Amino acid sequence: MLRGIVLPLTFVPENCNTHNKMNANTLKKLFFCLTLCTSLTFWAQDRGRINGTIILNDNTPAENISVVLKGTNYTAVSNTQGFYEIRGVKAGSYTLLLTSVGITPVEESITISAGETFTKNVTLSISHEELNEVIINGNGNKFARTKSDIVAKMPLKDIENPQVYNTVTAELMNEQLVTNLDDALKNVPGLDRLWESTGRGSDGAGYFTLRAFDVQPTMVNGLPSLSNGSADPQNTERIDVIKGPSGTLFGSSLISYGGLINITTKKPYDTFGGNISYTGGTYGLNRYMVDINTPLGTEKKVAVRLNAAYHTENSYQDAGFRKSLFVAPSLTYKVNDRLNFFVNTEFYNNRGTNTGMLFFDRSTPLHVNNINDLKDFGYDRNRSYTSNDLYIDTPTFNLQAQMNYKINEHWKSQTVVSRTSAKSEGFYSYLYEGTSTAEALLPDNNLEGLLFARYMSKQNSETYGVDAQQNFIGDFNIGSLRNRMVVGVDYFNRNVVNNSSGYYGNGYVYIGNNFDKFAGVMNAFGVTATSDDTGVLSQAGMNAILSGDQATPSKTKEEIFSAYGSDVINFLPQLSAMISLRVDRFSNKGNLSTSSDDYNQTAYSPKFGLVYQPVLDVVSIFANYMDGFSNVAPGTDTSTTTDGTGAVIASTNTSRTFKPEHAKQFEGGVKVNLNNKLTATLSYYDITVDDMVYSITSVTNNPADPTITTLSTLNLQDGKQTSKGFEAFITANPVEGLNLIAGYSYNDSKLVAGDSDFKGNRPESAGPQNLANLWASYRFGNGLLNGFGLGFGGNYGSESKIYNRNVAGTFALPEYTVLNASVFYDVKDFTITLKLDNLTNEEYYKGWSTISPQKPRSFSANVTYKF
């Protein structure tokens, strides 16, 4: 066991990708942290700590409850799970004071001994007026979240919500040593990554598949948040993945028919606290993090919090790196019991190479059908086909301001404004098989391999947007019927300023077994092939290639005006219905240099849900009908006839408009909450997308004169896709110290009408048909092993048809099982965590008409000091 832990403790310098070499500076920093930890541990031996969980009498966590030892500076505040902890307490007798807006202050006498962990769990009784007396109660599952203000745009317990969503908590991410958003999302059933972040303008964030539809992480605190990269998780309190077409409450521009990904950020609280942390690992991983919170002034009406992270990491491949700086200051201001403000800002600057992906030709039959076929030609997953000189910067800025005002006992007003921008500056490249030249060279696979052309673009693009929402949230009775309602209006404005170059050829990459034949063919085209890669991989070389580029600057603009309402009606305490409707007025200005692509559309999106709780707050049976939509820009049907010389004989262009596409979902299932010890959701869904727009291109010959050909492009709106499946999600705390989270999904999706090349097939965006995830951890609470813990879990994905067409054929990625494990030790104010990812060094791939190899075995270690 020791050898398994010690051997991975090798670090790679940031400017070197040679595996398993020691980074002396990194090791010194790690040893320094460990030495500091050991020294302060001895200092803390005569001190104890107090912790516990505070819940309300409806079994939901009590958040932002202030916990103070009277007459001292020892304070804490409960988190979103209701957990609080006060560390470094001197032995003695104290009075524990619980306070918050709306509760009667509660005092409890306690005595703590040296080195003791004293647990005090309480339940607060709540009414419309105040929180009352406390009673002792048990712990809950630290991975569970049973309530959300964002999913339904109103406070609603999960068991009351007819929609399915899954939550990834900050506690889970910390335990798994998550350093990027992609790894955090591996804990969500039915969600799988298709593409790594490319950094490209407008769509550079990572793509995921969710219920067979592609989706990107585009929401923060329920508001639009644009990105051309992968978000840093440092400021994340929880991630909610909301399932199904959710156009009724969240519109259409930034979400998917499969659902949406929302990040809820950390918020300031009214006591001083925080932590500093360092993570180091293989492939040159160095990550420094800080989270500091402090109230301002004696009345503690204002609190500020700073989250920041500096991250550097190399690729496991022969080239590739990532270097980023993330800073997120936030502020809360409680004016009085009725009015408060929250401001969150995020500055993120990321520099790195985009992950190399192999694109298959989309118009000719495949030359390979699986990874083994590709490896037979000598494909090496450790090659990146790029260089560290060809990087791209993706700076992101996000500002959100929220004002909450309590109008009366039944209604409150929420006003929110956000400003967000994402840029792309640098070089983006990809490899594409089957360009016109490559096909001329490779008509019968006569090179005994595959030929990929490298294309590159110099990105210079910015996307920025503004969103403003006004919501009125109510909780009132009409007769005997309880109504929880949100009524709101939303304005969203997005602009794209694009000054990027076009895509230019930059040599060829040969994957095959006959280099001499490849070199001979290249020489015939005037290219001296001294290796299997004939391009230039430097900024100077790319700037030379682009020296004659005449970029065509463009600016596009879209505006959306929306109004929506949603009402949850309790006919009985056990029976409720959700009735919701949204109307969107979509205004697209297209390219501002012309009015030919301007258009306006109006879309309606209803939503209905029903919940019956045979055992109140324990078991619910739910069903929903949900709608999602997508506004579709006008298209142009074209027809061009040429003679044998290529001269145009006739040409026509016909403009065509479309109605919005719509996705409709029917879903039913069961939710369970056993006193927060176990929460589970099991559901079956059926999604149908109608009126899908697609285009068909065809070439026909004149029967009288075969040299005369007509090239036609026709736009149609009769496509249809179905997606059906089952999902299960469980979090549990079966015994003290043991916590687990697990999920499984099965999806059957098919294009039943539309483009003949795809008709009858599983969509390439659908990902694996079966997905499973698991993470289990156990922490010892007594004896010599007190504070010591173990974690184990992983992910399974079945075969994925990343290329699935009737003309070109099918390319399938094999199934994979990736296992991970961790060891952690919590010593007073310190936590030490060791993590080993991909224990078995599984070789696996992701893709979406592309191939992208995934990271092999890697090790990381973390030291965190809490104060």
Phi, psi and omega in degrees: 000318180298320180297323180294334180270322187283318187303321181290355182284060175235142185236148181252131178303152184297331183260020182216137180253012177292125186290147168064029171261147186277130171268104187299318181297318179297317181296321178298318180295321180293316177298322178299315180297319180294320178296317178298319178301313183297317181298312183287337176297315178299322180296330187267004186295334181269013182242160179235189178212158181236132175214175179167181180236132178251124177231161175273168184286000171260016177070020174259148182298144176263109186265150175060035172272125180280129181239122187225141166271111188303138178080008180228176174264009179281115181218162174203170175220139182289142180273190184294345177266356183085006182273140175226158178204133174243122186251163173066036183273129176293147179300141179154185180257139183219166171250119180272124185244125176250124180220154172186165177298128176092005177234152172281127182308136182243132180240137178225135177274132180222158175229131182236138180259164180300131178074004185271146167255112183260120182257126179233105179258136183224154173242129180258129176278137185237144173221183178293340185263312190197169171263133187252221190294164182245154172224158180286139178214171185274173178283162174244182180280123185287349177266358186264146168227119188252009182208148179213141173265350189259319188302317180254007184059025175201157177296119182208129177291149180303320184290344177265351187266125179284359178260152180264133171212154179238145185239135172250120186268160176298324178299318179294317180295321178295318181294328180270004182052048180289127179243001177207157184297324183302317180292325178297322184285354175292349180271006183252122179294139177083001180247128182215142182284137174262308181234141164290165177299133179264336184082358181296152176298139175078327183220032188278352178288165180294152177250140178233157173258135181219113184054037174082007179239143181286143182213149176239154175284107188231005184235137174229124182055034179079007182241157179300138177217108185275148179203144171251013180221200179255128185296146174278135185277002189299326184261019186264123174270323178198156174239124176253122174257108186267124191267144174090166179297116189242037183296336185298318182255342187235007176075206187226338192290330189241006182235182188237162173297336179279342180140205181208161179243119180242134176255126173259126186274163175290150182235148177295156176224176194263024173227161179278138178178179178151197179199159170236147191210148175225135175234129176232155181190188180293165182059036173071025180287123171223122183222124180245130185227150176215142176220108184235131178231140177206140171280159178242133178085160183288334181276350177054038176280336181244134175225142178235151181218138179236123171245134181210153179209137172242127191227131171227141182198141174261165175277157172285346180278181186289346174207159181128139180202167175218134176219125186216155174229127182234128179226127184223088172277144178219161185213141169238144179224112178264101182292312177199192183291349183252335189233131175212158181234151174221128179234129178234130177232147179220126175242124184223122178237115183240133175235132179184170174274143176283145181297131179290129179233141177265116176267130174278151176299139185258010183228352182233159181301143179294146174267343177224156184234356177199174183297322180297322175300318181292319180291334176298334177271003176094021179297132181243112182292346180275358178265137182260339183058034176213189176216161181289350178280342182256078182249171180225137176263136180228069179290142182227141176229138181217125178233129178228135177231134184228134175240125178245128181228125178276108182288312176203195183292344186246342185227143171225155179252137177233119179243124183228143178224138177226148175228125185219145178212151179217132181242160172224120181222112180145204189250131175240137181220157174206163179249132185230124178273138171092030170293169183301319179292316181297320179294325176295327180278340193229042184294325182237029183058036187285356175269000182056046180176196180241145180241123178246131174271136177269128176243142182223151177222144173265108185279135175209084189217147175223133173243127179223150184212160177230137177227138177224131180230143171235116181241142170243121187244124185234155174219103189210167179250140167243103189066235179265003184264122175278133178239127170244118194226146167232133175232129185207165172233152186218136174234127180232133180230127179229134178234143176235120176251115188238117175237028181286157175284172170284185178262129185238143177291137179224065176082188183229151173243126182255127174241101185187186187245009181223077183297324182299317179294319176300313181299321180295318178294318178298317179300324178296336178262012177081017180246123178277114183260100176264352176211182180277006179231113188257003184272180175254138186237050177220156177297320180298318179295318180292322178297327177293318178297323184270003187300329180264009183290134176247084181297142178255100181298144177217154175220126178242156183215138173224147178228142178227126176249125187227151170222142184209160175208146179214133183229125173259114185253123175267104174287324173221164175304331182267346188235124179220157177228143175250128178235123186219153178207144177225145171232131181241135170249111187259126180235113181248120177273349181058214176288124185292349180280352180212156178255002184292336181255014176285144174199159178231143178216152174237135181227143176246141183222106178268165177207134178226144178212152179223133180229128173236128182250096178298330171236110189302129179064012179239311181228133174227142173251126187230159174212149179214154166239122183231153183231139171228156184214164178216125176286138186242127179288154177300153177239171180233121173278132182234152176213123181231124180250128181235157176267188184297338180270355183093358179289140181282123178269318181209151180209135177227149177224125182234122180282143182224134177254160184226154171273162180298144170288153178224138173246131180240132181237134167246132184215146175214155180179194183228140172238143182227139173220104180263081177054035181066358176288325178218127172236140183211148173226128175234129185211155172236133183232157178218110182248135174232128177252121180251166175059036178287136182266136176209167180234149179236129177249132182220155176236127179235149178255146176287121182302327182283331181214095184300344178285345178267119183237152178236123176259121185235142173234122184239130178262131183231157178226061176227022178285155180209134179229140175244150178213117181235149180183175180234141178224145176223137182219129183224135165236143187209150172229071188295324176223161182301129178095340181258124177230141178214155176222134184212151179207156176213144177217145173231132182226133175237108184234147183205142170274107187266346176206146179134216183306125185296336180289335182250343188303132180087357184254160171289130181300147181292340178276358187283337180070196180296145179288328178239132176225143177215147177219151180207139167214126179231137178222147177228130178240126178286135183251354184217166174075200183294334182267012180305125181093349180272142181211162180228146176227146180207143177176197180167193183222146174234137174224133179281181180306141181234122179272090185282343177222115192215086187226151184285330181273308187276337181107196186233137170239123184243130172277141183287162175295160180215153171226117182245125182248144180226156179211154179217158173229133181221155181217121182256111183243099180052251185272004184238150170229131177242129182228133173244136185224136175237115180262146181056062184309316186270007180056045180298134176266112183217167190220156172235167179174170179203084195060020181219169174236128179223109180291150183254165188295136175283194182305137178214152182238144175215152179224141183229141171234126181234131174251126181252143179220000000 
